[in-house]
Amino acid sequence: MNVPLLDLKAQYAELRGEIEPILKEVCESQYFILGPRVLEFEAQIADYCGVGHGIGASSGTDAILVALMALEVGPGDAVITTPYTFFATAGCIARTGATPVFADIDPQTYNLSPVAVAELIENWSETYPNLTPKVLMPVHLYGQMADMDPLCALAEQHGLAVIEDACQAIGAEYPSAAGTRKAGAMGRAGAFSFFPSKNLGGFGDGGMVVVNDDAFADRLRYLRNHGANPKYYHGMIGGNFRLDALQAAVLSVKLQRLEQWHAGRRENAARYDRLFADSAVVTPEAVYADSGVLNAHIYNQYIVRVPDRDRVRIAMNEAGVGCEVYYPVPLHVQECFAYLGYREGDFPVSEKAARETLALPIYPELTDEMQEHVAKTLVDALGK
Ligand SMILES: *Cc1c(COP(=O)(O)O)cnc(C)c1O
């Protein structure tokens, strides 16, 4: 039996009848950039996340970039974030001219550690005398939110704006002291990606920024369209970060299924947890589940830790089971960030995670038999 890491054809087979007529409608209208479909989808996402505004963007990367641009982050500024994330998080920071400054992660959740951030800020003037900390950018990795209450408190205390990289976590929930909050809704801005492999994925690239503040939302809308306000008058330098109507149309249909897909992933995660109970496989922790929030973890990825990961991964792939490493090289040791001056050993928790973690198939269409096969293949590979 072959089990791919992700099978989007199974999802499409179920939605074809709903999506194809809407695609045809957009084609007949020939209204492809922004427009009514995008406005409708932006309102749906804002409503889903419990925020004031959604501003569609061309990708998750561009959503992060435009949010940083809207805060006028640039040379001399520092953005504090995690080195254990997809490249875009820190890539966008560097593209604004600002400096990514890393703090290590929590070993259980793989998310930015509030303790590490507090320590970093405490020693700021000795470590980074020439940089002004301006933004804190937690990443809600794999579909579970970072520990936002202490992170937001630190940001507040030190005058940092919070931008959430929520690209993997649309719909994930956090038990804040102020009540349950959705990913993207706790910071000044939140960024989502609709890359096809995310829980809500389009037929190509797409993204969105969510915010509460009306004036900030307007600023983001202008910046995603070259800063034009009105058309052909440019008070700010923006870019082309617009969302396509075809993507918005597809995503509006898929959004109706998102809660059901989250539930399917949650059930699959629980099944793996049982299958691995007596093995050497370290299963992921949904740390907020006990607080009673429904989407404590949306399992964009189901991440295990295993000994001898690289050998195990090859054995799994050879046996026809898809698995992947997210991410093999933490950002502080990426070649393009050598100028930041970090070394191997600076963030040991991130480095250990990069050596030990493995993503298993978790998409909602997996059958029990497929999961049993994945689990058996992994346990067998470990035993060798
Ligand atoms: C997917 C992702 C992004 C970038 O999104 P794109 O839509 O691919 O540009 C950024 N950050 C994280 C954590 C992601 O997983």
The ligand as an SDF file (V2000), in Angstrom:
LIG
                    3D

 15 15  0  0  0  0  0  0  0  0999 V2000
    3.4430   28.5510    4.1210 C   0  0  0  0  0  0  0  0  0  0  0  0
    4.1220   29.4590    5.0670 C   0  0  0  0  0  0  0  0  0  0  0  0
    4.4840   30.7830    4.7430 C   0  0  0  0  0  0  0  0  0  0  0  0
    4.4050   31.3380    3.3520 C   0  0  0  0  0  0  0  0  0  0  0  0
    3.2360   31.1820    2.6960 O   0  0  0  0  0  0  0  0  0  0  0  0
    3.2200   31.1600    1.0980 P   0  0  0  0  0  0  0  0  0  0  0  0
    1.7690   31.2730    0.7870 O   0  0  0  0  0  0  0  0  0  0  0  0
    3.8330   29.8870    0.6440 O   0  0  0  0  0  0  0  0  0  0  0  0
    3.9680   32.3590    0.6150 O   0  0  0  0  0  0  0  0  0  0  0  0
    5.0230   31.5740    5.7390 C   0  0  0  0  0  0  0  0  0  0  0  0
    5.2310   31.1230    6.9630 N   0  0  0  0  0  0  0  0  0  0  0  0
    4.9340   29.8580    7.3190 C   0  0  0  0  0  0  0  0  0  0  0  0
    5.1730   29.4220    8.7140 C   0  0  0  0  0  0  0  0  0  0  0  0
    4.3920   28.9890    6.3810 C   0  0  0  0  0  0  0  0  0  0  0  0
    4.1200   27.7280    6.7180 O   0  0  0  0  0  0  0  0  0  0  0  0
  1  2  1  0
  2  3  1  0
  2 14  2  0
  3  4  1  0
  3 10  2  0
  4  5  1  0
  5  6  1  0
  6  7  2  0
  6  8  1  0
  6  9  1  0
 10 11  1  0
 11 12  2  0
 12 13  1  0
 12 14  1  0
 14 15  1  0
M  END
$$$$
